[in-house]
Amino acid sequence: MIDSLDISSSAVVAQRTRLDVIAGNIANADVTRQADGRIEPYKRRFVEFMTGDGRGGAGVHVSGVQESHTGFKSRYDPDHPDANAEGIVQFPNVSITMEYIDAMEATRAYEANLAMLNVTKGMLRDTIRLFA
Protein backbone atom coordinates (compact mmCIF):
# COMPACT_ATOMS: atom_id res chain seq x y z
CA MET A 1 0.00 0.00 0.00
CA ILE A 2 2.94 2.33 0.52
CA ASP A 3 3.64 2.08 -3.22
CA SER A 4 0.18 3.44 -4.01
CA LEU A 5 0.90 6.42 -1.73
CA ASP A 6 4.17 7.03 -3.60
CA ILE A 7 2.46 6.78 -6.98
CA SER A 8 -0.33 9.18 -6.06
CA SER A 9 2.00 11.66 -4.38
CA SER A 10 4.34 11.68 -7.40
CA ALA A 11 1.36 12.44 -9.64
CA VAL A 12 0.22 15.27 -7.35
CA VAL A 13 3.69 16.85 -7.55
CA ALA A 14 3.79 16.44 -11.34
CA GLN A 15 0.36 18.04 -11.81
CA ARG A 16 1.35 20.90 -9.49
CA THR A 17 4.36 21.59 -11.72
CA ARG A 18 2.09 21.47 -14.76
CA LEU A 19 -0.25 24.03 -13.18
CA ASP A 20 2.71 26.31 -12.40
CA VAL A 21 3.83 26.21 -16.05
CA ILE A 22 0.27 26.90 -17.27
CA ALA A 23 0.03 29.88 -14.90
CA GLY A 24 3.28 31.22 -16.34
CA ASN A 25 1.92 30.88 -19.88
CA ILE A 26 -1.24 32.79 -18.98
CA ALA A 27 0.73 35.50 -17.19
CA ASN A 28 3.00 36.01 -20.21
CA ALA A 29 0.34 35.76 -22.94
CA ASP A 30 0.95 39.36 -24.11
CA VAL A 31 4.70 39.69 -23.49
CA THR A 32 6.52 40.84 -26.62
CA ARG A 33 10.02 41.32 -25.15
CA GLN A 34 12.50 39.11 -23.35
CA ALA A 35 13.86 40.04 -19.92
CA ASP A 36 17.05 41.40 -21.50
CA GLY A 37 15.04 43.83 -23.66
CA ARG A 38 15.23 41.91 -26.95
CA ILE A 39 12.08 42.18 -29.04
CA GLU A 40 11.11 38.52 -29.08
CA PRO A 41 7.75 37.19 -27.85
CA TYR A 42 7.41 34.82 -24.93
CA LYS A 43 7.41 31.17 -26.04
CA ARG A 44 4.70 28.92 -24.64
CA ARG A 45 6.03 26.24 -22.31
CA PHE A 46 4.70 22.79 -21.60
CA VAL A 47 5.55 19.94 -19.25
CA GLU A 48 6.77 16.51 -20.36
CA PHE A 49 5.93 13.59 -18.09
CA MET A 50 7.78 10.29 -17.79
CA THR A 51 6.82 7.09 -16.09
CA GLY A 52 8.53 6.33 -12.83
CA ASP A 53 9.13 8.65 -9.94
CA GLY A 54 12.60 9.64 -11.10
CA ARG A 55 14.26 7.45 -8.44
CA GLY A 56 13.50 4.05 -9.95
CA GLY A 57 10.08 3.57 -8.37
CA ALA A 58 6.59 3.55 -9.79
CA GLY A 59 4.68 6.74 -10.46
CA VAL A 60 5.21 9.73 -12.70
CA HIS A 61 7.65 12.63 -12.79
CA VAL A 62 8.30 15.72 -14.84
CA SER A 63 11.15 14.99 -17.21
CA GLY A 64 11.39 18.59 -18.33
CA VAL A 65 9.71 21.81 -19.33
CA GLN A 66 9.91 22.42 -23.07
CA GLU A 67 9.25 25.48 -25.24
CA SER A 68 6.69 25.25 -28.00
CA HIS A 69 7.99 25.80 -31.50
CA THR A 70 4.68 26.84 -33.03
CA GLY A 71 4.65 30.18 -34.81
CA PHE A 72 3.97 33.45 -33.08
CA LYS A 73 0.77 35.40 -33.62
CA SER A 74 1.12 38.50 -35.78
CA ARG A 75 -1.10 41.54 -35.43
CA TYR A 76 -1.13 44.89 -37.16
CA ASP A 77 -0.61 47.59 -34.54
CA PRO A 78 1.63 50.41 -35.80
CA ASP A 79 1.35 52.29 -32.47
CA HIS A 80 2.81 49.40 -30.46
CA PRO A 81 6.38 50.10 -29.30
CA ASP A 82 7.54 46.68 -30.59
CA ALA A 83 6.00 46.98 -34.05
CA ASN A 84 8.30 46.45 -37.01
CA ALA A 85 8.61 48.85 -39.97
CA GLU A 86 5.35 47.51 -41.48
CA GLY A 87 3.46 47.97 -38.19
CA ILE A 88 3.31 44.24 -37.43
CA VAL A 89 3.78 43.05 -33.84
CA GLN A 90 4.71 39.47 -32.96
CA PHE A 91 2.79 38.12 -29.95
CA PRO A 92 3.37 34.90 -27.98
CA ASN A 93 2.10 31.55 -29.25
CA VAL A 94 -0.14 31.22 -26.16
CA SER A 95 -3.85 30.50 -26.53
CA ILE A 96 -5.62 31.52 -23.33
CA THR A 97 -8.50 29.16 -24.15
CA MET A 98 -6.18 26.16 -24.49
CA GLU A 99 -4.34 27.13 -21.32
CA TYR A 100 -7.63 27.22 -19.39
CA ILE A 101 -8.56 23.80 -20.77
CA ASP A 102 -5.13 22.41 -19.83
CA ALA A 103 -5.50 23.95 -16.36
CA MET A 104 -8.89 22.32 -15.87
CA GLU A 105 -7.47 18.95 -16.95
CA ALA A 106 -4.47 19.30 -14.63
CA THR A 107 -6.75 20.34 -11.76
CA ARG A 108 -8.96 17.28 -12.27
CA ALA A 109 -5.93 14.98 -12.34
CA TYR A 110 -4.58 16.67 -9.20
CA GLU A 111 -7.93 16.19 -7.42
CA ALA A 112 -8.18 12.55 -8.54
CA ASN A 113 -4.74 11.78 -7.16
CA LEU A 114 -5.54 13.54 -3.88
CA ALA A 115 -8.69 11.42 -3.61
CA MET A 116 -6.60 8.30 -4.22
CA LEU A 117 -4.20 9.39 -1.48
CA ASN A 118 -7.12 9.74 0.93
CA VAL A 119 -8.55 6.33 0.01
CA THR A 120 -5.16 4.69 0.55
CA LYS A 121 -4.73 6.49 3.87
CA GLY A 122 -8.13 5.23 4.97
CA MET A 123 -7.26 1.68 3.99
CA LEU A 124 -3.98 1.85 5.93
CA ARG A 125 -5.76 3.29 8.96
CA ASP A 126 -8.41 0.53 8.86
CA THR A 127 -5.73 -2.14 8.44
CA ILE A 128 -3.81 -0.86 11.45
CA ARG A 129 -7.03 -0.74 13.48
CA LEU A 130 -7.78 -4.39 12.58
CA PHE A 131 -4.35 -5.53 13.74
CA ALA A 132 -4.33 -3.43 16.91
C-alpha positions as CSV (number, residue, x, y, z in Angstrom):
1,M,0.0,0.0,0.0
2,I,2.9,2.3,0.5
3,D,3.6,2.1,-3.2
4,S,0.2,3.4,-4.0
5,L,0.9,6.4,-1.7
6,D,4.2,7.0,-3.6
7,I,2.5,6.8,-7.0
8,S,-0.3,9.2,-6.1
9,S,2.0,11.7,-4.4
10,S,4.3,11.7,-7.4
11,A,1.4,12.4,-9.6
12,V,0.2,15.3,-7.4
13,V,3.7,16.8,-7.5
14,A,3.8,16.4,-11.3
15,Q,0.4,18.0,-11.8
16,R,1.3,20.9,-9.5
17,T,4.4,21.6,-11.7
18,R,2.1,21.5,-14.8
19,L,-0.3,24.0,-13.2
20,D,2.7,26.3,-12.4
21,V,3.8,26.2,-16.0
22,I,0.3,26.9,-17.3
23,A,0.0,29.9,-14.9
24,G,3.3,31.2,-16.3
25,N,1.9,30.9,-19.9
26,I,-1.2,32.8,-19.0
27,A,0.7,35.5,-17.2
28,N,3.0,36.0,-20.2
29,A,0.3,35.8,-22.9
30,D,1.0,39.4,-24.1
31,V,4.7,39.7,-23.5
32,T,6.5,40.8,-26.6
33,R,10.0,41.3,-25.2
34,Q,12.5,39.1,-23.4
35,A,13.9,40.0,-19.9
36,D,17.1,41.4,-21.5
37,G,15.0,43.8,-23.7
38,R,15.2,41.9,-26.9
39,I,12.1,42.2,-29.0
40,E,11.1,38.5,-29.1
41,P,7.8,37.2,-27.8
42,Y,7.4,34.8,-24.9
43,K,7.4,31.2,-26.0
44,R,4.7,28.9,-24.6
45,R,6.0,26.2,-22.3
46,F,4.7,22.8,-21.6
47,V,5.6,19.9,-19.2
48,E,6.8,16.5,-20.4
49,F,5.9,13.6,-18.1
50,M,7.8,10.3,-17.8
51,T,6.8,7.1,-16.1
52,G,8.5,6.3,-12.8
53,D,9.1,8.6,-9.9
54,G,12.6,9.6,-11.1
55,R,14.3,7.4,-8.4
56,G,13.5,4.0,-9.9
57,G,10.1,3.6,-8.4
58,A,6.6,3.5,-9.8
59,G,4.7,6.7,-10.5
60,V,5.2,9.7,-12.7
61,H,7.6,12.6,-12.8
62,V,8.3,15.7,-14.8
63,S,11.1,15.0,-17.2
64,G,11.4,18.6,-18.3
65,V,9.7,21.8,-19.3
66,Q,9.9,22.4,-23.1
67,E,9.3,25.5,-25.2
68,S,6.7,25.2,-28.0
69,H,8.0,25.8,-31.5
70,T,4.7,26.8,-33.0
71,G,4.6,30.2,-34.8
72,F,4.0,33.4,-33.1
73,K,0.8,35.4,-33.6
74,S,1.1,38.5,-35.8
75,R,-1.1,41.5,-35.4
76,Y,-1.1,44.9,-37.2
77,D,-0.6,47.6,-34.5
78,P,1.6,50.4,-35.8
79,D,1.3,52.3,-32.5
80,H,2.8,49.4,-30.5
81,P,6.4,50.1,-29.3
82,D,7.5,46.7,-30.6
83,A,6.0,47.0,-34.1
84,N,8.3,46.4,-37.0
85,A,8.6,48.8,-40.0
86,E,5.3,47.5,-41.5
87,G,3.5,48.0,-38.2
88,I,3.3,44.2,-37.4
89,V,3.8,43.0,-33.8
90,Q,4.7,39.5,-33.0
91,F,2.8,38.1,-30.0
92,P,3.4,34.9,-28.0
93,N,2.1,31.6,-29.2
94,V,-0.1,31.2,-26.2
95,S,-3.8,30.5,-26.5
96,I,-5.6,31.5,-23.3
97,T,-8.5,29.2,-24.2
98,M,-6.2,26.2,-24.5
99,E,-4.3,27.1,-21.3
100,Y,-7.6,27.2,-19.4
101,I,-8.6,23.8,-20.8
102,D,-5.1,22.4,-19.8
103,A,-5.5,24.0,-16.4
104,M,-8.9,22.3,-15.9
105,E,-7.5,18.9,-16.9
106,A,-4.5,19.3,-14.6
107,T,-6.8,20.3,-11.8
108,R,-9.0,17.3,-12.3
109,A,-5.9,15.0,-12.3
110,Y,-4.6,16.7,-9.2
111,E,-7.9,16.2,-7.4
112,A,-8.2,12.5,-8.5
113,N,-4.7,11.8,-7.2
114,L,-5.5,13.5,-3.9
115,A,-8.7,11.4,-3.6
116,M,-6.6,8.3,-4.2
117,L,-4.2,9.4,-1.5
118,N,-7.1,9.7,0.9
119,V,-8.5,6.3,0.0
120,T,-5.2,4.7,0.5
121,K,-4.7,6.5,3.9
122,G,-8.1,5.2,5.0
123,M,-7.3,1.7,4.0
124,L,-4.0,1.8,5.9
125,R,-5.8,3.3,9.0
126,D,-8.4,0.5,8.9
127,T,-5.7,-2.1,8.4
128,I,-3.8,-0.9,11.5
129,R,-7.0,-0.7,13.5
130,L,-7.8,-4.4,12.6
131,F,-4.3,-5.5,13.7
132,A,-4.3,-3.4,16.9
